[in-house]
Amino acid sequence: MAFSVGTLANYTDEQRFPLIRKAVLSAKTASLLTLQAGVKSSAAINILESDAVFQADGCGFNASGTTALTQRVITAGAIKVQEALCPKTLEAKYIQTQLAPGSMYDSIPFEQIYAEEKAAQIAKALEVALWNGDLASGTANLNKFDGLLKVIDGSYAAANVNAQKIVGTVATTSGSATVTGTSTLFTSQVSAGDKLVIGANTYTVSVVTNNTSITLTGNAAASVSLIVAKVVKAASDFFAAPVTAITVSNVEAIIDAVYKAIPVDVLDKEDLFIACGTDVFRLFTVALKNANLYHYGVDAVNFELFIPGTNIKLVALNGLNGTSRLIAGRKSNMFMGVDLMNEEEKFEIFFAKEADEVRFMCAFKAGVQVAFPSQIANFELTA
């Protein structure tokens, strides 16, 4: 006897908000961000910064100190997921026993299971986009909004442990000590003593002449052009040579370097964490096991553990898999903009009579922003 699934038509209507919340907010990264709801296109994060200047007490009033009001804008992308399902294609398959009697179908079997699976897959894709999103990407699942990595890289204010891409492109000529930039901002992004990673070669900066010209301490080893260079800041170079791969042998040193790069002003904050991919997290747990740190409790729970000797959690995120990036930050400093409070957020399955098919529709908005990029510590490979 076939299952009757007619009553399931109401499931997505009754569960619409739980399902859309599951789809948008169950990505693990979302739990690490401060949620700003009601964002339809863009919304400002209003920032107030003030200082306190002590004075010797006495008669009179002498104003001192500064209070600054600034903004960082969350730009949310409008995203939809749609699918058309024709139940009649199931008639010749094993699942035919689950179809309603007759030849007219206004629902699909196991609608609840289907809806839950769709929500899970949307959350999985969103997890990746929250970090790797790029409006200039050619990948549909990544080009709806700029992710955290692009936001952090674009600010050029994070404490970079190993290297960071610089604006524009560069060119070198073999045998010449001059680096020529196109659309570069050398004077604000590069300093004497920094290392420049250009293609397969690493150089040391002698003089920053202007925004488009640098003199190296030695001649370039190769002639290249239109290369996106990376800068390794002399002030935050924790390694004898730029790191080009994360391994069991160096992963502890890398995580220690990220920890040491966190601005001391936020080091004691309870919402501070270091995020990495589950691939890097696995290397770290293997390294800890090999080190036999029996005096530390370093067992991971839900792919999270406190870094030995610190109060900071290392959190593994699928959204950072394959990136070799580590980001240290605070939940109160990293924002996710969504709508969720409005009828535009849709998650439904309905029968389209004119097409004789069942349709799935999900629509939501998402975007990210960092309020204080200077409070972020960042690691990325040089190549």
FILUMMI-704690 format. One record per residue (C-alpha): residue number from 1; chain; y, z, x. Coordinates in steps of 0.5 Angstrom, whole numbers, m for minus. Last residue first. Layout:
+------+-------+-------+-------+-------+
: resi : chain : north :    up :  east :
+------+-------+-------+-------+-------+
:  NUM :     A :     Y :     Z :     X :
...
+------+-------+-------+-------+-------+
***
This chain:
+------+-------+-------+-------+-------+
: resi : chain : north :    up :  east :
+------+-------+-------+-------+-------+
:  383 :     A :    61 :    m5 :   105 :
:  382 :     A :    66 :     1 :   106 :
:  381 :     A :    62 :     6 :   101 :
:  380 :     A :    66 :    10 :    96 :
:  379 :     A :    67 :    17 :    96 :
:  378 :     A :    73 :    20 :    91 :
:  377 :     A :    77 :    27 :    91 :
:  376 :     A :    81 :    27 :    84 :
:  375 :     A :    87 :    32 :    84 :
:  374 :     A :    92 :    26 :    86 :
:  373 :     A :    90 :    22 :    80 :
:  372 :     A :    93 :    27 :    75 :
:  371 :     A :    92 :    25 :    68 :
:  370 :     A :    86 :    21 :    69 :
:  369 :     A :    85 :    16 :    63 :
:  368 :     A :    79 :    13 :    59 :
:  367 :     A :    78 :     8 :    53 :
:  366 :     A :    74 :     8 :    47 :
:  365 :     A :    75 :     5 :    40 :
:  364 :     A :    69 :     4 :    35 :
:  363 :     A :    66 :    m1 :    31 :
:  362 :     A :    58 :    m2 :    29 :
:  361 :     A :    55 :    m7 :    24 :
:  360 :     A :    48 :    m8 :    22 :
:  359 :     A :    46 :   m14 :    17 :
:  358 :     A :    41 :   m15 :    13 :
:  357 :     A :    39 :   m22 :    11 :
:  356 :     A :    40 :   m26 :     5 :
:  355 :     A :    46 :   m30 :     7 :
:  354 :     A :    50 :   m29 :     1 :
:  353 :     A :    46 :   m23 :    m1 :
:  352 :     A :    49 :   m19 :     5 :
:  351 :     A :    45 :   m13 :     5 :
:  350 :     A :    48 :    m7 :     9 :
:  349 :     A :    47 :    m3 :    15 :
:  348 :     A :    53 :     2 :    17 :
:  347 :     A :    56 :     5 :    23 :
:  346 :     A :    64 :     4 :    22 :
:  345 :     A :    70 :     7 :    25 :
:  344 :     A :    76 :     4 :    22 :
:  343 :     A :    76 :     9 :    17 :
:  342 :     A :    79 :    14 :    21 :
:  341 :     A :    78 :    20 :    25 :
:  340 :     A :    73 :    17 :    30 :
:  339 :     A :    79 :    14 :    34 :
:  338 :     A :    77 :    15 :    41 :
:  337 :     A :    81 :    16 :    48 :
:  336 :     A :    77 :    19 :    53 :
:  335 :     A :    81 :    24 :    58 :
:  334 :     A :    80 :    26 :    65 :
:  333 :     A :    84 :    32 :    68 :
:  332 :     A :    81 :    38 :    63 :
:  331 :     A :    74 :    36 :    65 :
:  330 :     A :    76 :    37 :    72 :
:  329 :     A :    75 :    32 :    78 :
:  328 :     A :    70 :    30 :    84 :
:  327 :     A :    68 :    23 :    84 :
:  326 :     A :    62 :    20 :    88 :
:  325 :     A :    61 :    13 :    88 :
:  324 :     A :    54 :     9 :    91 :
:  323 :     A :    55 :     4 :    85 :
:  322 :     A :    48 :     3 :    83 :
:  321 :     A :    48 :     9 :    78 :
:  320 :     A :    54 :    11 :    76 :
:  319 :     A :    54 :    11 :    69 :
:  318 :     A :    47 :    14 :    69 :
:  317 :     A :    50 :    20 :    71 :
:  316 :     A :    48 :    26 :    75 :
:  315 :     A :    52 :    32 :    76 :
:  314 :     A :    53 :    36 :    82 :
:  313 :     A :    56 :    43 :    80 :
:  312 :     A :    61 :    47 :    83 :
:  311 :     A :    61 :    54 :    85 :
:  310 :     A :    59 :    53 :    92 :
:  309 :     A :    54 :    56 :    97 :
:  308 :     A :    49 :    51 :    95 :
:  307 :     A :    52 :    45 :    91 :
:  306 :     A :    50 :    48 :    84 :
:  305 :     A :    45 :    43 :    80 :
:  304 :     A :    45 :    38 :    75 :
:  303 :     A :    40 :    33 :    73 :
:  302 :     A :    38 :    37 :    66 :
:  301 :     A :    36 :    43 :    71 :
:  300 :     A :    36 :    42 :    78 :
:  299 :     A :    33 :    47 :    82 :
:  298 :     A :    37 :    49 :    88 :
:  297 :     A :    37 :    57 :    88 :
:  296 :     A :    39 :    58 :    95 :
:  295 :     A :    35 :    62 :   101 :
:  294 :     A :    29 :    58 :   101 :
:  293 :     A :    34 :    52 :   104 :
:  292 :     A :    28 :    48 :   106 :
:  291 :     A :    32 :    42 :   109 :
:  290 :     A :    27 :    37 :   106 :
:  289 :     A :    28 :    40 :    99 :
:  288 :     A :    35 :    40 :   100 :
:  287 :     A :    35 :    33 :   102 :
:  286 :     A :    30 :    31 :    97 :
:  285 :     A :    35 :    34 :    92 :
:  284 :     A :    41 :    30 :    95 :
:  283 :     A :    37 :    23 :    95 :
:  282 :     A :    35 :    24 :    87 :
:  281 :     A :    42 :    26 :    86 :
:  280 :     A :    44 :    19 :    89 :
:  279 :     A :    40 :    15 :    85 :
:  278 :     A :    42 :    19 :    79 :
:  277 :     A :    49 :    17 :    80 :
:  276 :     A :    54 :    22 :    82 :
:  275 :     A :    59 :    27 :    79 :
:  274 :     A :    62 :    33 :    82 :
:  273 :     A :    65 :    38 :    78 :
:  272 :     A :    71 :    42 :    76 :
:  271 :     A :    71 :    46 :    69 :
:  270 :     A :    72 :    53 :    72 :
:  269 :     A :    78 :    52 :    77 :
:  268 :     A :    77 :    55 :    84 :
:  267 :     A :    78 :    49 :    88 :
:  266 :     A :    84 :    46 :    84 :
:  265 :     A :    90 :    48 :    88 :
:  264 :     A :    85 :    47 :    94 :
:  263 :     A :    85 :    39 :    93 :
:  262 :     A :    78 :    37 :    93 :
:  261 :     A :    77 :    33 :   100 :
:  260 :     A :    72 :    39 :   103 :
:  259 :     A :    67 :    38 :    97 :
:  258 :     A :    67 :    31 :    98 :
:  257 :     A :    66 :    32 :   105 :
:  256 :     A :    60 :    36 :   103 :
:  255 :     A :    57 :    31 :    99 :
:  254 :     A :    57 :    26 :   104 :
:  253 :     A :    54 :    31 :   109 :
:  252 :     A :    49 :    32 :   105 :
:  251 :     A :    47 :    25 :   103 :
:  250 :     A :    47 :    23 :   111 :
:  249 :     A :    40 :    23 :   112 :
:  248 :     A :    37 :    22 :   105 :
:  247 :     A :    41 :    16 :   105 :
:  246 :     A :    48 :    13 :   103 :
:  245 :     A :    50 :     7 :   106 :
:  244 :     A :    56 :     4 :   109 :
:  243 :     A :    59 :    10 :   112 :
:  242 :     A :    65 :     9 :   116 :
:  241 :     A :    64 :    12 :   123 :
:  240 :     A :    65 :    19 :   126 :
:  239 :     A :    66 :    21 :   119 :
:  238 :     A :    70 :    26 :   115 :
:  237 :     A :    76 :    21 :   115 :
:  236 :     A :    81 :    25 :   110 :
:  235 :     A :    87 :    25 :   115 :
:  234 :     A :    86 :    18 :   118 :
:  233 :     A :    85 :    15 :   112 :
:  232 :     A :    80 :    10 :   111 :
:  231 :     A :    83 :     3 :   108 :
:  230 :     A :    79 :    m2 :   105 :
:  229 :     A :    80 :   m10 :   105 :
:  228 :     A :    80 :   m15 :   100 :
:  227 :     A :    79 :   m21 :   104 :
:  226 :     A :    83 :   m28 :   102 :
:  225 :     A :    82 :   m30 :   110 :
:  224 :     A :    78 :   m29 :   116 :
:  223 :     A :    78 :   m30 :   123 :
:  222 :     A :    73 :   m25 :   127 :
:  221 :     A :    74 :   m20 :   132 :
:  220 :     A :    81 :   m18 :   131 :
:  219 :     A :    85 :   m16 :   137 :
:  218 :     A :    86 :    m9 :   139 :
:  217 :     A :    90 :    m3 :   136 :
:  216 :     A :    92 :    m7 :   130 :
:  215 :     A :    99 :    m9 :   128 :
:  214 :     A :   100 :   m10 :   120 :
:  213 :     A :   104 :   m15 :   116 :
:  212 :     A :   105 :   m16 :   109 :
:  211 :     A :   108 :    m9 :   106 :
:  210 :     A :   112 :    m8 :   113 :
:  209 :     A :   111 :    m7 :   120 :
:  208 :     A :   105 :    m2 :   119 :
:  207 :     A :   103 :     0 :   127 :
:  206 :     A :    97 :     1 :   131 :
:  205 :     A :    92 :     1 :   125 :
:  204 :     A :    85 :     2 :   127 :
:  203 :     A :    79 :    m4 :   126 :
:  202 :     A :    73 :    m4 :   122 :
:  201 :     A :    69 :   m11 :   122 :
:  200 :     A :    64 :   m13 :   117 :
:  199 :     A :    69 :   m16 :   112 :
:  198 :     A :    76 :   m12 :   114 :
:  197 :     A :    75 :    m5 :   114 :
:  196 :     A :    82 :    m2 :   116 :
:  195 :     A :    82 :     5 :   120 :
:  194 :     A :    88 :     9 :   119 :
:  193 :     A :    92 :    11 :   125 :
:  192 :     A :    98 :     9 :   123 :
:  191 :     A :    99 :     9 :   116 :
:  190 :     A :    96 :     4 :   110 :
:  189 :     A :    98 :     5 :   102 :
:  188 :     A :   105 :     5 :   102 :
:  187 :     A :   107 :     1 :   107 :
:  186 :     A :   102 :    m4 :   107 :
:  185 :     A :   103 :    m6 :    99 :
:  184 :     A :    99 :   m12 :    99 :
:  183 :     A :   101 :   m19 :    95 :
:  182 :     A :    98 :   m23 :   101 :
:  181 :     A :    97 :   m19 :   107 :
:  180 :     A :    97 :   m21 :   115 :
:  179 :     A :    93 :   m17 :   120 :
:  178 :     A :    96 :   m18 :   127 :
:  177 :     A :    92 :   m16 :   133 :
:  176 :     A :    90 :   m23 :   135 :
:  175 :     A :    84 :   m26 :   138 :
:  174 :     A :    80 :   m28 :   132 :
:  173 :     A :    85 :   m29 :   126 :
:  172 :     A :    86 :   m24 :   121 :
:  171 :     A :    87 :   m25 :   113 :
:  170 :     A :    88 :   m20 :   108 :
:  169 :     A :    88 :   m19 :   100 :
:  168 :     A :    92 :   m16 :    95 :
:  167 :     A :    92 :    m8 :    93 :
:  166 :     A :    88 :    m4 :    98 :
:  165 :     A :    80 :    m2 :    97 :
:  164 :     A :    79 :     6 :    98 :
:  163 :     A :    75 :     9 :   104 :
:  162 :     A :    71 :    15 :   106 :
:  161 :     A :    73 :    21 :   103 :
:  160 :     A :    79 :    19 :    99 :
:  159 :     A :    83 :    24 :    96 :
:  158 :     A :    86 :    20 :    90 :
:  157 :     A :    93 :    17 :    90 :
:  156 :     A :    91 :    10 :    90 :
:  155 :     A :    92 :    10 :    82 :
:  154 :     A :    88 :     3 :    82 :
:  153 :     A :    82 :     6 :    85 :
:  152 :     A :    82 :    12 :    80 :
:  151 :     A :    83 :     8 :    74 :
:  150 :     A :    78 :     2 :    76 :
:  149 :     A :    73 :     8 :    77 :
:  148 :     A :    75 :    11 :    71 :
:  147 :     A :    73 :     5 :    66 :
:  146 :     A :    78 :     0 :    64 :
:  145 :     A :    77 :    m3 :    57 :
:  144 :     A :    73 :    m8 :    53 :
:  143 :     A :    71 :   m12 :    59 :
:  142 :     A :    65 :    m8 :    61 :
:  141 :     A :    59 :   m10 :    56 :
:  140 :     A :    62 :   m17 :    55 :
:  139 :     A :    61 :   m18 :    63 :
:  138 :     A :    66 :   m23 :    66 :
:  137 :     A :    70 :   m17 :    68 :
:  136 :     A :    78 :   m17 :    68 :
:  135 :     A :    78 :   m12 :    63 :
:  134 :     A :    74 :    m7 :    68 :
:  133 :     A :    69 :    m2 :    65 :
:  132 :     A :    65 :     1 :    71 :
:  131 :     A :    66 :     9 :    69 :
:  130 :     A :    66 :     9 :    62 :
:  129 :     A :    63 :     2 :    61 :
:  128 :     A :    56 :     5 :    64 :
:  127 :     A :    56 :    11 :    59 :
:  126 :     A :    58 :     6 :    54 :
:  125 :     A :    52 :     2 :    55 :
:  124 :     A :    47 :     8 :    54 :
:  123 :     A :    51 :    10 :    48 :
:  122 :     A :    51 :     4 :    44 :
:  121 :     A :    43 :     4 :    46 :
:  120 :     A :    42 :    11 :    43 :
:  119 :     A :    46 :     9 :    37 :
:  118 :     A :    42 :     3 :    36 :
:  117 :     A :    36 :     7 :    37 :
:  116 :     A :    38 :    12 :    31 :
:  115 :     A :    40 :     6 :    26 :
:  114 :     A :    33 :     3 :    27 :
:  113 :     A :    29 :     9 :    26 :
:  112 :     A :    33 :    11 :    20 :
:  111 :     A :    32 :     4 :    17 :
:  110 :     A :    24 :     4 :    18 :
:  109 :     A :    23 :    m2 :    14 :
:  108 :     A :    29 :    m7 :    13 :
:  107 :     A :    33 :    m7 :     7 :
:  106 :     A :    35 :   m12 :     1 :
:  105 :     A :    28 :   m16 :     1 :
:  104 :     A :    27 :   m21 :    m4 :
:  103 :     A :    20 :   m24 :    m4 :
:  102 :     A :    16 :   m18 :    m7 :
:  101 :     A :    13 :   m11 :    m5 :
:  100 :     A :    18 :    m8 :     0 :
:   99 :     A :    16 :    m9 :     7 :
:   98 :     A :    12 :    m4 :    11 :
:   97 :     A :     5 :    m8 :    11 :
:   96 :     A :     9 :   m14 :    14 :
:   95 :     A :     9 :   m10 :    20 :
:   94 :     A :     3 :   m13 :    23 :
:   93 :     A :     7 :   m20 :    23 :
:   92 :     A :     7 :   m26 :    18 :
:   91 :     A :    12 :   m23 :    13 :
:   90 :     A :    16 :   m20 :    19 :
:   89 :     A :    21 :   m26 :    19 :
:   88 :     A :    22 :   m25 :    12 :
:   87 :     A :    26 :   m19 :    13 :
:   86 :     A :    32 :   m23 :    16 :
:   85 :     A :    36 :   m19 :    21 :
:   84 :     A :    43 :   m20 :    23 :
:   83 :     A :    46 :   m16 :    29 :
:   82 :     A :    53 :   m14 :    30 :
:   81 :     A :    56 :    m9 :    35 :
:   80 :     A :    64 :    m8 :    35 :
:   79 :     A :    69 :    m5 :    40 :
:   78 :     A :    77 :    m4 :    40 :
:   77 :     A :    79 :    m2 :    47 :
:   76 :     A :    83 :     4 :    48 :
:   75 :     A :    89 :     4 :    53 :
:   74 :     A :    90 :    12 :    55 :
:   73 :     A :    97 :    12 :    58 :
:   72 :     A :    99 :    17 :    63 :
:   71 :     A :   106 :    21 :    62 :
:   70 :     A :   111 :    24 :    65 :
:   69 :     A :   116 :    31 :    64 :
:   68 :     A :   118 :    34 :    70 :
:   67 :     A :   121 :    41 :    71 :
:   66 :     A :   125 :    43 :    77 :
:   65 :     A :   127 :    49 :    81 :
:   64 :     A :   133 :    53 :    81 :
:   63 :     A :   139 :    55 :    77 :
:   62 :     A :   144 :    61 :    80 :
:   61 :     A :   146 :    66 :    75 :
:   60 :     A :   150 :    72 :    77 :
:   59 :     A :   149 :    79 :    79 :
:   58 :     A :   143 :    80 :    84 :
:   57 :     A :   136 :    79 :    85 :
:   56 :     A :   134 :    75 :    91 :
:   55 :     A :   131 :    68 :    89 :
:   54 :     A :   124 :    66 :    88 :
:   53 :     A :   123 :    58 :    86 :
:   52 :     A :   118 :    57 :    81 :
:   51 :     A :   115 :    50 :    80 :
:   50 :     A :   114 :    45 :    74 :
:   49 :     A :   110 :    40 :    71 :
:   48 :     A :   109 :    37 :    64 :
:   47 :     A :   105 :    32 :    63 :
:   46 :     A :   104 :    28 :    56 :
:   45 :     A :    98 :    24 :    56 :
:   44 :     A :   100 :    18 :    52 :
:   43 :     A :    96 :    14 :    47 :
:   42 :     A :    94 :     7 :    46 :
:   41 :     A :    90 :     2 :    41 :
:   40 :     A :    88 :     6 :    35 :
:   39 :     A :    87 :    13 :    39 :
:   38 :     A :    86 :    18 :    34 :
:   37 :     A :    82 :    23 :    38 :
:   36 :     A :    83 :    25 :    45 :
:   35 :     A :    77 :    28 :    48 :
:   34 :     A :    77 :    31 :    55 :
:   33 :     A :    71 :    29 :    59 :
:   32 :     A :    65 :    31 :    62 :
:   31 :     A :    61 :    31 :    55 :
:   30 :     A :    63 :    23 :    55 :
:   29 :     A :    60 :    22 :    61 :
:   28 :     A :    53 :    24 :    58 :
:   27 :     A :    54 :    19 :    53 :
:   26 :     A :    53 :    22 :    46 :
:   25 :     A :    60 :    21 :    44 :
:   24 :     A :    60 :    14 :    42 :
:   23 :     A :    54 :    13 :    39 :
:   22 :     A :    52 :    20 :    37 :
:   21 :     A :    59 :    20 :    34 :
:   20 :     A :    58 :    14 :    30 :
:   19 :     A :    51 :    16 :    28 :
:   18 :     A :    54 :    23 :    25 :
:   17 :     A :    60 :    20 :    22 :
:   16 :     A :    55 :    14 :    18 :
:   15 :     A :    50 :    19 :    16 :
:   14 :     A :    51 :    19 :     9 :
:   13 :     A :    52 :    11 :     9 :
:   12 :     A :    47 :    10 :    14 :
:   11 :     A :    42 :    13 :    10 :
:   10 :     A :    44 :    10 :     3 :
:    9 :     A :    39 :     4 :     4 :
:    8 :     A :    34 :     8 :     6 :
:    7 :     A :    32 :    10 :    m1 :
:    6 :     A :    29 :     3 :    m2 :
:    5 :     A :    24 :     4 :     4 :
:    4 :     A :    18 :     4 :     0 :
:    3 :     A :    12 :     3 :     4 :
:    2 :     A :     7 :    m2 :     3 :
:    1 :     A :     0 :     0 :     0 :
+------+-------+-------+-------+-------+
***
